[in-house]
Amino acid sequence: MRNEDSCKAFERYLIADSYLPEHAVKLWQDYTEQRFLNKDKNDFYHNYVSWKQKDNQIAVFTTRSYADLEMNKKI
């Protein structure tokens, strides 16, 4: 197994895509509002926190888990 030091930075990411149900979207919107309480907000922010799912839409969460989530490095 490669260790972090010998792995190029652009090869360190675990890409994850997930469908988010309505209640999960609401949790992320609430979390985002809390994180941005004292920050400048732009149109992207306002569009995101006010977004409501329509019949022909789904929400997909994409992240680079290595950089965004704490993960156990031991198998």
Backbone as CSV, one residue per row, in Angstrom:
resi,resn,N_x,N_y,N_z,CA_x,CA_y,CA_z,C_x,C_y,C_z
1,MET,0.843,-1.179,0.000,0.000,0.000,0.000,0.889,1.243,0.000
2,ARG,0.544,2.221,-0.823,1.313,3.467,-0.896,1.006,4.327,0.317
3,ASN,2.017,5.046,0.760,1.748,5.972,1.856,1.550,7.380,1.311
4,GLU,1.077,8.254,2.159,0.733,9.616,1.756,1.929,10.373,1.183
5,ASP,3.106,10.187,1.785,4.298,10.909,1.347,4.777,10.508,-0.042
6,SER,4.563,9.250,-0.413,5.051,8.797,-1.721,4.003,8.909,-2.824
7,CYS,2.824,9.378,-2.477,1.728,9.498,-3.436,1.593,10.955,-3.866
8,LYS,1.564,11.177,-5.179,1.383,12.544,-5.685,0.040,13.092,-5.201
9,ALA,0.004,14.376,-4.905,-1.199,14.992,-4.333,-2.440,14.752,-5.183
10,PHE,-2.319,14.828,-6.516,-3.499,14.670,-7.361,-3.959,13.211,-7.444
11,GLU,-3.191,12.276,-6.894,-3.586,10.869,-6.876,-4.154,10.447,-5.523
12,ARG,-4.256,11.363,-4.586,-4.656,11.030,-3.219,-6.162,11.053,-2.985
13,TYR,-6.949,11.332,-3.973,-8.370,11.567,-3.748,-9.228,10.344,-4.027
14,LEU,-10.206,10.155,-3.185,-11.236,9.153,-3.387,-12.489,9.920,-3.773
15,ILE,-12.900,9.792,-5.013,-14.072,10.520,-5.499,-15.328,9.768,-5.069
16,ALA,-16.297,10.487,-4.549,-17.542,9.865,-4.101,-18.722,10.661,-4.634
17,ASP,-19.662,9.973,-5.240,-20.912,10.575,-5.704,-22.057,9.859,-4.999
18,SER,-23.005,10.613,-4.490,-24.136,10.023,-3.778,-25.410,10.771,-4.120
19,TYR,-26.512,10.038,-4.238,-27.823,10.657,-4.352,-28.242,11.085,-2.960
20,LEU,-28.708,12.306,-2.822,-29.141,12.801,-1.515,-30.661,12.912,-1.462
21,PRO,-31.303,12.238,-0.506,-32.744,12.409,-0.339,-33.046,13.794,0.232
22,GLU,-34.292,14.171,0.198,-34.702,15.529,0.586,-34.231,15.915,1.991
23,HIS,-34.354,15.013,2.960,-33.955,15.366,4.329,-32.441,15.580,4.437
24,ALA,-31.653,14.869,3.628,-30.200,15.067,3.650,-29.830,16.414,3.036
25,VAL,-30.513,16.802,1.975,-30.275,18.114,1.367,-30.554,19.211,2.390
26,LYS,-31.648,19.073,3.123,-31.996,20.069,4.150,-30.920,20.152,5.227
27,LEU,-30.369,19.019,5.642,-29.293,19.021,6.632,-28.074,19.779,6.118
28,TRP,-27.698,19.541,4.855,-26.540,20.246,4.269,-26.819,21.732,4.099
29,GLN,-28.034,22.074,3.711,-28.381,23.492,3.587,-28.281,24.180,4.947
30,ASP,-28.801,23.538,5.986,-28.720,24.115,7.340,-27.269,24.243,7.787
31,TYR,-26.467,23.218,7.525,-25.053,23.239,7.892,-24.328,24.384,7.162
32,THR,-24.638,24.558,5.892,-24.028,25.632,5.102,-24.418,26.997,5.662
33,GLU,-25.680,27.168,6.015,-26.111,28.446,6.601,-25.332,28.740,7.879
34,GLN,-25.113,27.742,8.721,-24.351,27.934,9.955,-22.900,28.317,9.666
35,ARG,-22.286,27.661,8.678,-20.892,27.945,8.333,-20.718,29.345,7.755
36,PHE,-21.770,29.889,7.146,-21.677,31.180,6.469,-22.313,32.321,7.261
37,LEU,-22.567,32.101,8.536,-23.223,33.156,9.325,-22.502,34.495,9.228
38,ASN,-21.192,34.490,9.302,-20.405,35.732,9.299,-19.542,35.878,8.053
39,LYS,-19.987,35.292,6.954,-19.227,35.371,5.702,-20.068,36.064,4.634
40,ASP,-19.393,36.578,3.628,-20.104,37.155,2.490,-20.826,36.047,1.731
41,LYS,-21.996,36.362,1.259,-22.808,35.391,0.539,-23.073,35.894,-0.872
42,ASN,-22.928,35.003,-1.863,-23.170,35.382,-3.253,-24.408,34.642,-3.785
43,ASP,-24.662,34.787,-5.071,-25.838,34.148,-5.674,-25.789,32.629,-5.568
44,PHE,-24.585,32.031,-5.680,-24.467,30.580,-5.565,-24.939,30.111,-4.187
45,TYR,-24.536,30.836,-3.170,-24.959,30.515,-1.806,-26.486,30.584,-1.692
46,HIS,-27.072,31.701,-2.112,-28.517,31.891,-1.977,-29.297,30.867,-2.805
47,ASN,-28.818,30.547,-3.991,-29.479,29.527,-4.812,-29.431,28.166,-4.127
48,TYR,-28.298,27.858,-3.490,-28.138,26.558,-2.843,-29.020,26.427,-1.601
49,VAL,-28.984,27.399,-0.725,-29.725,27.252,0.533,-31.239,27.375,0.345
50,SER,-31.679,27.910,-0.778,-33.117,28.022,-1.028,-33.628,26.974,-2.025
51,TRP,-32.742,26.110,-2.532,-33.118,25.120,-3.543,-34.118,24.117,-2.982
52,LYS,-35.169,23.868,-3.729,-36.163,22.842,-3.414,-36.241,21.894,-4.594
53,GLN,-36.248,20.615,-4.316,-36.265,19.612,-5.371,-37.580,19.639,-6.143
54,LYS,-37.461,19.567,-7.467,-38.636,19.452,-8.333,-38.753,17.997,-8.779
55,ASP,-39.862,17.644,-9.386,-40.099,16.258,-9.797,-39.042,15.727,-10.769
56,ASN,-38.462,16.616,-11.560,-37.499,16.170,-12.562,-36.050,16.424,-12.139
57,GLN,-35.801,16.571,-10.842,-34.452,16.860,-10.350,-34.054,15.885,-9.250
58,ILE,-32.744,15.681,-9.127,-32.186,14.975,-7.988,-30.991,15.791,-7.498
59,ALA,-30.573,15.543,-6.287,-29.380,16.183,-5.747,-28.280,15.135,-5.673
60,VAL,-27.127,15.477,-6.203,-25.978,14.588,-6.160,-24.862,15.319,-5.438
61,PHE,-24.290,14.669,-4.447,-23.197,15.230,-3.669,-21.903,14.604,-4.169
62,THR,-20.979,15.427,-4.612,-19.689,14.956,-5.093,-18.604,15.565,-4.222
63,THR,-17.689,14.740,-3.783,-16.622,15.226,-2.920,-15.322,14.497,-3.211
64,ARG,-14.242,15.112,-2.828,-12.956,14.438,-2.817,-12.750,14.041,-1.364
65,SER,-13.178,12.851,-1.043,-13.260,12.427,0.357,-11.945,12.532,1.099
66,TYR,-10.863,12.267,0.454,-9.571,12.328,1.131,-9.351,13.718,1.725
67,ALA,-9.752,14.737,1.006,-9.523,16.105,1.448,-10.654,16.621,2.345
68,ASP,-11.861,16.091,2.197,-13.019,16.666,2.867,-13.498,15.894,4.096
69,LEU,-13.241,14.604,4.156,-13.761,13.783,5.241,-12.627,13.093,5.985
70,GLU,-12.786,12.963,7.303,-11.825,12.185,8.048,-12.052,10.713,7.744
71,MET,-10.986,10.018,7.372,-11.109,8.606,7.041,-10.033,7.821,7.763
72,ASN,-10.372,6.623,8.183,-9.405,5.744,8.799,-8.441,5.261,7.707
73,LYS,-7.158,5.420,7.919,-6.178,5.042,6.910,-5.701,3.598,7.067
74,LYS,-6.121,2.917,8.129,-5.744,1.528,8.340,-6.883,0.634,7.908
75,ILE,-6.527,-0.469,7.279,-7.546,-1.424,6.809,-7.726,-2.523,7.846
